[in-house]
Amino acid sequence: MTALPAVSVAAVTPFRDDADLSVDREAYLHHLRWLVAGGVDGLVLFGTNGEGPSLSVAEKAHALEAVADAAPGAALIPTVAEANLPDALTMLRRCDEVPAAAVMVLPPYYFKPVDIAGLRAFYERALAATRHPLLVYHIPKYAVPIPAELVADLPVWGVKDSGGEPGYADAVRAAGRGVLLGTEGGVVDGLVRGAEGMISALANVVPEQVVALHAKVREGDIAEARCMEERLLALRDDTKAYASPGVLKRLAQARHGAAMGTVRPPLVPVPDDYDPTVVLERAGVRGARSTGPTT
């Protein structure tokens, strides 16, 4: 099994508040470099918190090229989250143009329920279209769930498990496939049980804390790791009042100073009077003293 980053961030995507809500490339690169400086091993781009389904293939390909050029030392895991097979294959081929560590692939998500044979046909074509290791994206809250037996049958690296169903990750690992945990809840237990790593949304705000938690598990200090997990879960609760990508952008902006912009519809932006100071103080971190790139 090819090693993938142990601690990755589900990176948010900053949008300018202009007519097209265009991607703010300068702010995006500033944010990603800050995350790498904070210790994360991998950058997962265009996922759920990255608002991948709200981006066109052309936008994602353009952003991916810029990231590969600007952060050559970072392990990139672009997400393929298109609603149809042709666009998914096009995105996979564009991903082949950059040195990605893997690609994370969501199946087309409109038609439900889906027969496992249809999911198999989709992933077989996706595998044939990429030279990178393929990570199946299992996030049943929002998309079509991927049965563990299908992950076991396909020549994929493994799964990003954002479902957290009891026994799911164990079944995937028992079949010789890898697991990257996609939720902060239960992450310590998941790592102790053998998951290869984690993809954290909260690392957009507190990358150093997420990296430290993983280090404590690796060192065997499980009691301290559980205390860190509790603090992360408290921070997660503080992000639930509004759409997660919007809150994460506002908190990240407060931490490093780069204007992270807005979200794209149908998500609703955080109100202008939202004050991130209290949330950051509860999380035990400080905001930036000066501003970075502006939009």
N, C-alpha and C positions, 0 to 999 in steps of 0.2 A: 504494500500500500504506500503510495506516495505521501510523504508528510505534508500536511497543510498547516497554516498558522494556528498556533494554540489559542491565541487571543486576538480576535478580529472585531472590528467595529462595523455595525450596520449603519454606514455613513448617511447622514441626511444630505439633501441637495438644496442649496440656496437658490431661490428665484427672485429676480428683481420685481419690484412692484410697478411694472410698466404695462403697456397694452397687451403684450404677448406673454407676460409673466415668464420672461426668458431666463435661462440658466445664467447665474452670475459666476462666470468661470474663475475670476480673480478670487472672489470670496471662497469658492469651492476649494481651490488649490490651497489657499491659506488655511482653511479648516483641516484639510487632509494632512498637510504638513504638521500642523499642531497636534493632531492625533498621533502621528508617527513619533513626534518628539515626546509625547506622553507615554510611549512604550508599547502601543499596540503592534502586533506582528502583521496583521492583515487588514486590508480595506475592502469591505464588501460593498459594492456600488450598486445603486439602482434597485435595491430591495424594497421591502414594505415601507420602512422609515425613510428610505431614499426616494420614495414616490415613483418607483420605476414604472408602474403601469400608467402613470400620468405623463411619461416622457416618450417621445417618438424614437424610433430606431436611429434616425439620423442624429438626433440630439445626444443620445447615449454614446454613439460611436465617436462623435466629435469630442465629447467630454472625456471619454476613455483614452483617446489619443493624447489629450492634454495632460491627463494624470500620469500616463506612462512616461511622458517626457519630463514632467516636473517632479515626479517622485520615483526615480528609477530604482531606489532601494526597497520600496514597499512591495509587499506581496498583494497582488490585485486579484479579487474574485468578483468579476462583474456578474450581475444577475440578468438572466434572460427571462422576462416576464411578459411575453407577448400573448395576445388573445387568439392567435392563429398560427398554424404551422409555418407558412411561408415567411412571416416576419421573424419567427423564432429562429429559423434556419439562417436568415439574413444576418440577424444579430450574432449568432454563433460564428459565422464566417468573419464578421468584423472583429469579434473577440480574438480570433486566430491571428490577427495582425499585430497583437500586442503580447508581451511576455507575461500572461496571466498565470497565477498559481493553479487556478481551476475556474470553472464556470458553474454558477448555481442556476439551475433551470427549474422554473415553475411550469406546470402544464397549462395549456389553455383552460381558462377558469370559468367560462360562461355557462357551458352545458353541465347540468347536474341532475341526477347522478350520472357517473361515467363508468362504463364497464372496464374492468382491468385490462381487457384486450386492447381497448382504445388507448389507454395510458401506455401500455407496452409499445404499441405501434408508434406513438409519439416519441417516446424516449429512444427507441431504436434508431429513428431517423435523426434525432438530436445527437446521439452518440456518433453516428456516421459523419456528421457535419463539423465535428470539432476535433482538434488535436490535444485539447486540454483535458485533465481529469474532470469528470462531471459529478457535481454535487446536486442531488435531488432536493428540492425545496418543499418540505412538508409543513404546511401551515393551514390546517383545516378550518381555523377561525374565519379565514378570508377566501380560501381557494379550495380546489379539489384535493382531498386527502390522498396521500400515496401509501398504499398498503405496504407493510413491512416485507411481505413475501415477494412483492414486485421488486423492491430495492435489492433483495437477496438474489433474485434471478438475473438481474441486469449487470453488465460489466461497468458499473459506476463506482466512484470512490466511496460514496455513502450518502448520508442525508444530513441536511440541516433540520433538526427536530424542533420546530416551533409549536408543536402540539402538546408535548408533555404527557401523553397518555401512558398510564402504567404499563410497563412491559414492552412498549414500542421500541425504545432505544436498545433494550437488551436483545430483542429479537433481531434487530439489524446487526448488532455487533456479533451475535452468535453465528450469523451467516458470513462473517468475515468482512463486513463492510464497516466503514467509519461513521462516527457520529460527532457532529458539532452541535452543541446545545444552543438553542435560539431564544431561550427565556431565562431571565434572572432567577425566577422561582425554581428552587430545587437544583440549582446549578452545582452546588457543592456535592450533593448526593450523586448527581450525574457524573461529575468528574471522578469521584471516588469509585463509582461503578465501572469506570473505564472509558468514558467518552474522551475522544481525542482532543477536544477543545471547545471553545465557545465563541458565539457571535453575539455581541452585546450592543443593544441600542443605547444603553446608558453610558457606554464608553464615549459617546459624542460629547458628554458633559464632564464625566469623571474618569477619563481613561486610566489615570494612575491608580485609582481604587480598584478598577476591574482587573488590571494587571497584577496588583498586589494580592487580590483574592486568589487568582490562579496560582501565584507563587506560593502562597501559604498551603494550598492543597498539595502542590508538588513537593513542598518541604515536609508534609505530613502534619502540619499544625492545623488540624481540622476544626478545633474549637475556635481558634481565631478566625479561620475562614468563614465559619458560620456567623460570627459576629459581623463580619464584613458583609455577608450576604443579607443580613437583617437590615443593615444601613442602606444597601442598594435597593432593597424592596421598599423601604420607606421613601426613598427618592422616586422610585417607580410610581408609588401611590401619588406623589406630588405632581406627576406628569399626566394624570388621568382626567383632569378637569377639562382639557381641550384636546384637539387632535394631536396625537403624539409627535408627528414630525414638526408641527408648529411650535410646541412647547420645547422640544429638544433644540430647535434652532435658536429660540430666544435665550435659553439657558447657555447654549454654547457661545452665542454672541456675547453674553454677559461675562463669560469666562475669558475669552481670548480677544475680544474687541472687534472682530471682523463682522460687518453687517451681514447677517444671514438671510435677510429678506423674508419672503412670505411663502405660502403654500399654494398649490394649484387646486381649483375646484375639481371634485366636489368637496374637498376638505375646506374647512373654514379657518382663517388665521386667528392667532391669539389676539385678544383685544389690545389696543394700543396702550392701555393703562396697566397692562400686566407687569408686575414687578417681580423679577426673578431673584431679588436679593435675599428674601427670606428663605426661599427654597435652597439656594446655594449655601446659605449659612447653616441650615439644618443638615445639609450634606457634608459640612465641614470643609468647604472650599471657598476661595475668594474669587471675585471677578477681576477683570482687567482694569488697569488704571488708565490706560490710554486706548484710543481706538485704532483699529487696523484699517484694512480696505473698506471703503464705503461704496454704496450703490447709488 
